[in-house]
Amino acid sequence: MSDFSVNEMLEMQRKLQDKYKDKWEKICPETGKNKLLWMIGEIGEVIDIVKQNGGTKACEDAEIRAHLVEEMADVLMYYNDVLLCYGITADELKQAYTEKFERNMKRW
């Protein structure tokens, strides 16, 4: 399987948002906060899996790992919604990430 790019995730998320535009909140800066809160809820579900099972078991037990990966996908879906809400492109994200990486490489 090839790498899964931010652009691919954003395109998939756009399709989901378009399909459910009459049922879900509109993608716009005003709903970005709500998408962030939903993402935090999903992060909480990831934390619960690790907390309840331990990190090693969450990695090694196939059923628990599948649940962990599914919840991580939920986190990424909301993350991509946030990017869409604020119009953040994959290129902007790459630039900011790279700059932050470079600063952190020189930090200590």
N, C-alpha and C positions, 0 to 999 in steps of 0.2 A: 504494500500500500504506500502511496506517495504521501508527502507531507500535506497537511490540511492548512491551507492559507487563511489569513484573516479575510482576504477578498472573497474566498469561497464561502466562509461562514456568514459574512455580511450579505452576500447574494441570497443565500438560503434564508436568512432572517428576513430579508426584504420580501421574499416570496410568501413566507408565513404571515408577515404583517399585512401584505396585500390580500391574501386569502381571507383573513379574519378581521379586515378593517372595520366591518360593521359590528363586531363583537368585542374587540379589544380596544384599549386606549390608543388614541392616535399617536404616531411617532412624531414628536416635536419636543423642543426644549422644555416646555412646560411639564411634560410627563417624564422627563429624564429622572427626576427625583424619585418618582414612584418605581421606575425600572430599577434604580439603584437599591431601593428598599426590598424589592422582590429578589434581587440578586443576593442581598445579604441573607435573606431567608433561606435561599438555596445553599449558600455557604454554610449556614447553620446545620442543614441536613447533612452536608459532607462531614462537618465536625462531629455530629452525632454518630455517624457510622464509625469513624476512627475512635472516638471516645468509648463507644460501647464494645468495640471489638479489638482495639489496639491496632497500631500501624502495621505490624507484621502480618497479623491475620487478615487485615483489610487488603493487603497486597497479595497474600498467598491463597486464601480461600476463594475459589472461583465464583461462588454465588455472591459473597460479600463484595468482592472486587467488581463484579458486574454492576452491583447496586451503586458502589462508589463512583464508577466511571459514568453511570447514567446521571447521577446527581451532579458530577462535574460538568457534564454536557448541559444540564439545566443552568448551571452558573454561567457557562459560556454563552448560552442563548440570551440570557438577560444582559450579560456584558456587551454582546453585540447590539442588543436593543439600545443600550446606553450610547454606544458609538453612533448608532443611527439617529438617536434623539438629538445629539449635539453635532451631527454632521462631521464627525471625526473620521478621516479616511485612513486606509491602511498605510499610505505613505506618511501621513502625519504621525501616526502611531509609531511607525518604524523609526522615523527621525528622532522623536522624543525618547523612545526606548534606547536607541543607540547613544544619544547624548547622555542619558542617565547612566547607561552602562559604562561609558568612558569616564564619567565623573566618579562612579563607584570604584572603578579599577584603580583610581589614583587616591582614593580616600584614606587608606591606612597603610 
